[in-house]
């Protein structure tokens, strides 16, 4: 899924304080299983999910019933028959359709499923739900907002391409009505680009925004726009929000798998953002603009800002993929591979918000809902942004 996270989340202490992985062998490690037939393909996947999936205590899928129902079906399939391979793909799609993890995605080894689409249960559900809409065009942020909403002569925008040309990062900043500071960025790669962006595209926009944060005497409010943002690097939480707080900001809790048991969890550990050197304590309203395509780090950042006394959230309920991801080198759960599946992409940690609720699979709700309005956007009107401006003024 191109709209979901593309970066490994690498800073562990930010959300958990310590690493939680025990030095123990994984029983029936799916990565070390050679699948010579569909029986073994199924077992490797089922065991991998049984041991690594983090959400079993809140998920409505009965994994034991899945075994009873699908084990005999896979046993009838021939791994060397292309029709059976396609049938197996359908079974995997059915088995995982109800999983609550909204990061969840399966990609397959091309040896068996050449050019097959990945399996994303959350995307299948959302694309079939009432009110589903496509992401707002990047040109709306890069062109329409600077022309129609940002102060003339004050807007700054930039883009940076990855070295291999596989991705492009876009950022826009400026003032609105001379006293509202606006910042949009397409993905969470701010810290990395700040260090490596030699073309000075996105970095130049970041620097403008950070410089403005150092002199907020005339700033009545800040709008951080993460609509359509699929997430990215966890380090950006401190790198961005840590410049606006002068003390630790607790916004929830995380926990991981502690062992191989399906419900063998670690205790809940605080999730927090940490002030950065030279940070200013911003007391003016900070408004997060997020929508149904805001996922992962976009959601966690929105949650963290909402935990501030001056924090607000305008827009739509978010995607619902807020469990952090890393490789299971550090935890006894999360993503794994088999020799049939290139990657089973799944959360490593479960996140519980400060209100005691888990928003995985349902999304984080705004305190001021403004629904997507395609007709208005086509006319160059951004009702969600206007609502955020009105909240500050």
C-alpha positions in Angstrom: 0.0 0.0 0.0 1.6 3.2 -1.2 -0.4 5.2 1.3 0.8 3.4 4.3 4.1 3.6 6.1 7.3 3.3 4.0 9.8 3.8 6.8 11.0 1.5 9.6 10.3 3.2 12.9 13.7 3.1 14.6 13.6 5.1 17.8 12.4 2.7 20.5 12.9 4.7 23.7 10.5 7.4 22.6 7.4 5.2 23.1 8.6 2.4 25.3 11.5 3.5 27.4 13.3 0.2 26.9 13.5 -2.7 24.5 11.2 -5.5 25.4 12.6 -8.5 23.5 13.6 -11.5 25.4 16.4 -13.7 24.3 14.4 -16.8 23.4 14.0 -18.9 20.2 10.8 -18.4 18.4 8.8 -21.6 18.2 8.0 -22.6 14.6 9.8 -19.5 13.4 8.1 -18.8 10.0 11.3 -17.3 8.6 13.1 -20.7 9.0 10.3 -22.8 7.6 10.8 -24.2 4.1 7.3 -24.5 2.5 7.4 -27.3 0.0 3.6 -27.6 -0.2 0.5 -25.6 0.8 0.2 -27.4 4.1 3.5 -26.0 5.1 2.7 -22.6 3.6 -0.4 -22.4 5.7 1.4 -23.6 8.9 4.2 -21.1 8.6 1.8 -18.2 8.2 -0.6 -19.3 10.9 2.1 -19.8 13.4 3.8 -16.6 12.5 0.5 -14.7 13.1 -0.2 -16.7 16.3 3.2 -15.7 17.8 3.7 -12.2 16.3 0.4 -10.5 15.9 0.0 -7.9 18.7 -3.8 -7.4 18.7 -5.2 -10.8 19.6 -6.8 -9.5 22.9 -8.9 -6.9 21.0 -9.3 -8.6 17.6 -12.6 -10.2 16.7 -11.0 -12.8 14.5 -10.9 -16.2 16.2 -7.5 -17.6 15.0 -8.2 -21.1 16.2 -11.4 -21.2 14.1 -9.3 -19.9 11.2 -7.0 -22.9 11.6 -9.9 -25.4 11.7 -11.6 -23.9 8.7 -8.7 -23.2 6.4 -6.2 -26.0 7.2 -8.2 -28.6 5.3 -8.7 -26.2 2.4 -5.0 -25.6 2.0 -4.3 -29.3 2.3 -6.2 -29.8 -1.0 -4.2 -27.3 -3.0 -1.2 -28.0 -5.2 1.6 -25.4 -4.9 2.6 -26.1 -8.5 -0.9 -25.5 -9.9 -1.4 -21.9 -10.9 -5.2 -22.1 -10.3 -4.6 -23.5 -6.8 -2.1 -20.7 -6.2 -4.8 -18.1 -7.0 -7.2 -20.0 -4.8 -4.7 -19.9 -2.0 -4.4 -16.1 -2.5 -8.2 -15.8 -2.1 -8.1 -17.9 1.1 -5.4 -15.6 2.6 -7.5 -12.6 1.8 -10.6 -14.2 3.5 -8.6 -15.3 6.5 -7.3 -11.8 7.2 -10.3 -9.7 6.1 -11.4 -8.9 9.7 -8.0 -8.1 11.3 -8.1 -4.9 13.3 -4.5 -3.9 12.5 -4.8 -1.2 9.9 -1.1 -1.3 9.0 -1.6 -5.0 8.1 -0.4 -5.9 4.6 0.8 -9.1 2.9 3.1 -9.1 -0.1 4.0 -12.4 -1.8 7.2 -13.9 -3.2 7.0 -13.5 -7.0 8.1 -17.1 -7.5 4.5 -18.0 -6.8 2.4 -14.9 -7.3 3.8 -12.8 -10.0 2.5 -9.2 -10.0 -0.2 -10.2 -7.5 -1.6 -7.3 -5.5 -0.8 -7.1 -1.8 -3.5 -7.9 0.7 -4.6 -5.0 2.8 -7.7 -5.7 4.9 -8.1 -2.1 6.1 -8.0 -0.7 2.5 -10.5 -3.3 1.4 -12.9 -2.3 4.2 -12.5 1.4 3.8 -12.8 1.4 0.0 -16.1 -0.4 0.3 -17.5 1.8 3.1 -19.9 4.7 2.7 -18.2 8.1 2.5 -15.0 6.7 1.1 -13.0 9.2 -0.9 -9.6 9.4 -2.5 -6.8 11.4 -1.0 -6.7 15.1 -1.6 -4.5 15.9 -4.6 -0.9 16.9 -3.6 -1.3 19.8 -6.0 -4.0 21.2 -3.7 -1.4 21.6 -1.0 1.4 22.6 -3.3 -0.5 25.1 -5.5 -4.0 26.0 -4.3 -3.3 26.6 -0.6 -0.3 28.9 -1.3 -2.3 30.8 -3.9 -5.6 31.1 -2.1 -4.8 31.0 1.6 -1.2 31.8 2.4 -0.1 35.4 2.6 1.4 36.7 -0.7 5.1 36.8 -0.7 5.3 34.7 2.5 4.7 31.2 1.3 7.5 28.8 0.8 7.3 25.4 -0.7 9.7 22.7 -1.8 10.0 19.1 -2.8 12.8 16.5 -2.6 13.1 13.3 -4.6 14.7 10.1 -3.3 18.0 9.1 -4.9 16.3 6.2 -6.8 13.4 8.4 -7.8 10.9 6.1 -6.1 9.4 8.8 -3.9 8.9 12.5 -3.6 8.5 14.5 -0.5 6.6 17.8 -0.5 6.4 20.5 2.1 4.7 23.9 2.2 4.8 26.6 4.9 3.7 30.2 5.3 1.5 32.6 7.2 -2.3 33.1 7.0 -3.7 36.5 7.7 -0.2 37.5 8.9 -0.6 35.7 12.3 -1.3 32.0 11.7 1.7 29.8 10.9 0.9 26.9 8.5 2.9 23.8 7.8 2.1 20.9 5.4 4.4 18.0 4.7 3.5 14.9 2.7 5.3 12.2 4.8 7.2 11.9 8.1 10.8 12.1 7.0 11.5 15.5 8.4 14.6 14.7 10.6 16.2 12.6 7.9 15.6 15.2 5.1 16.8 17.9 7.4 20.2 16.1 7.5 20.4 14.8 4.0 18.4 17.1 1.7 21.3 18.6 -0.2 18.9 20.0 -2.8 17.5 22.1 0.0 13.9 21.5 -1.1 11.9 20.2 1.9 14.7 21.2 4.3 14.3 24.9 3.3 10.6 24.7 4.2 11.3 23.0 7.5 13.9 25.7 8.4 11.4 28.5 7.6 8.8 26.9 9.9 11.4 26.3 12.7 12.6 29.9 12.5 9.1 31.1 12.8 8.6 29.0 15.9 11.5 30.9 17.6 9.6 34.2 17.3 5.9 33.6 18.1 5.1 37.0 19.6 2.9 37.8 16.6 1.6 34.3 16.0 -2.0 33.7 17.1 -1.9 30.0 16.2 -0.3 27.1 14.3 -1.8 24.7 11.8 0.0 21.5 11.1 -1.6 19.8 8.1 -1.1 16.0 7.8 -4.1 15.3 5.5 -3.2 12.4 3.2 0.0 11.8 5.2 0.7 8.0 5.5 3.2 8.3 8.4 6.9 7.5 8.5 9.7 7.9 10.9 8.9 7.9 14.7 11.9 10.1 15.3 9.9 13.0 13.8 7.6 13.1 16.8 10.3 14.7 18.9 12.0 16.5 16.0 8.7 18.4 15.2 6.6 18.5 18.3 9.6 18.6 20.7 10.3 22.1 19.4 6.9 23.3 20.8 7.0 21.9 24.3 9.2 22.6 27.3 8.4 19.5 29.3 7.7 15.8 28.5 4.3 15.3 26.9 2.6 12.1 27.9 -0.1 11.1 25.5 -0.7 7.4 26.0 0.8 4.0 26.5 2.3 1.2 24.5 2.9 -2.5 25.0 4.5 -5.3 23.1 4.6 -9.1 23.0 6.8 -10.3 25.8 7.0 -13.9 24.7 5.7 -16.5 22.2 2.3 -16.9 23.8 -0.6 -15.3 21.9 -1.5 -13.1 24.9 2.0 -12.9 26.4 2.2 -9.1 26.7 4.6 -6.7 28.4 3.2 -4.1 30.9 1.9 -0.8 29.5 4.7 1.7 29.2 4.2 5.5 28.8 4.2 7.0 25.3 5.6 10.5 25.3 7.2 13.3 23.3 10.4 14.9 24.5 11.4 18.6 24.3 14.3 19.3 22.0 17.2 21.7 22.7 16.1 25.3 22.3 12.4 24.4 22.3 9.8 27.1 22.9 6.8 26.4 25.0 4.0 27.3 22.5 0.8 28.4 24.3 -1.1 29.6 21.2 -3.5 27.1 19.7 -1.9 24.3 17.8 -4.4 22.8 15.3 -3.9 19.5 13.6 -5.6 19.1 10.2 -6.0 15.4 9.5 -8.3 13.2 7.4 -9.3 9.7 6.6 -6.0 9.2 4.8 -3.9 10.3 7.8 -2.2 7.2 9.1 0.4 5.9 11.6 2.7 8.8 12.6 0.2 11.3 11.3 -2.3 9.8 13.8 0.2 9.6 16.6 1.3 13.2 16.2 -2.4 14.3 16.1 -3.0 12.3 19.3 0.0 14.0 21.0 -1.0 17.5 20.0 -4.6 16.8 21.1 -3.1 15.9 24.6 -1.8 19.5 24.9 -4.1 22.0 26.7 -3.8 24.2 23.6 -4.1 21.3 21.1 -7.0 20.8 18.7 -7.9 18.4 15.9 -10.0 19.5 12.9 -11.0 17.3 10.0 -12.1 13.6 9.7 -11.6 10.5 11.7 -8.1 9.1 10.8 -7.2 5.9 9.1 -6.8 3.8 12.3 -3.3 2.5 12.0 -1.6 3.8 15.1 0.4 0.8 16.4 4.1 1.6 15.9 6.2 -0.6 13.6 9.7 -1.9 13.7 11.5 -5.1 12.7 11.0 -7.9 15.3 14.7 -7.8 16.0 13.7 -5.7 19.0 10.3 -7.2 20.1 8.7 -10.6 20.2 6.1 -9.5 17.7 5.4 -7.6 14.6 6.3 -8.1 11.0 7.7 -11.4 9.7 8.5 -13.3 6.5 8.1 -16.8 5.2 9.6 -18.2 2.0 6.2 -17.9 0.4 5.4 -14.4 1.7 7.8 -11.6 1.0 6.6 -9.7 4.1 3.7 -9.8 6.6 3.6 -6.2 7.6 2.0 -5.8 11.0 2.4 -3.5 14.1 5.0 -4.3 16.7 3.3 -2.3 19.5 -0.2 -1.6 20.6 -1.0 2.1 21.4 -3.5 3.1 24.0 -4.4 6.8 24.1 -4.4 8.8 27.4 -8.2 8.4 27.6 -7.8 4.6 28.0 -9.1 3.9 24.5 -7.4 1.9 21.7 -8.1 3.6 18.3 -6.6 0.9 16.1 -8.9 -0.1 13.3 -11.4 2.7 14.1 -9.3 5.9 13.8 -8.9 8.9 16.0 -11.9 11.3 16.0 -11.6 15.0 15.5 -13.0 17.5 18.1 -14.3 19.5 15.2 -15.5 17.3 12.3 -15.4 18.8 8.8 -16.0 16.2 6.1 -14.3 15.9 2.8 -16.0 18.1 0.2 -14.9 17.3 -3.3 -17.1 19.9 -5.0 -15.6 22.7 -2.8 -12.1 21.4 -3.4 -12.7 21.4 -7.2 -13.5 25.1 -6.8 -10.4 25.8 -4.8 -12.2 26.1 -1.5 -10.8 24.2 1.5 -13.5 24.0 4.1 -11.3 22.0 6.5 -8.5 24.5 6.4 -11.1 27.3 6.8 -12.5 25.6 9.9 -9.0 25.4 11.4 -8.4 29.1 10.7 -11.8 30.0 12.3 -10.9 28.0 15.4 -7.9 30.1 15.9 -9.6 33.4 15.1 
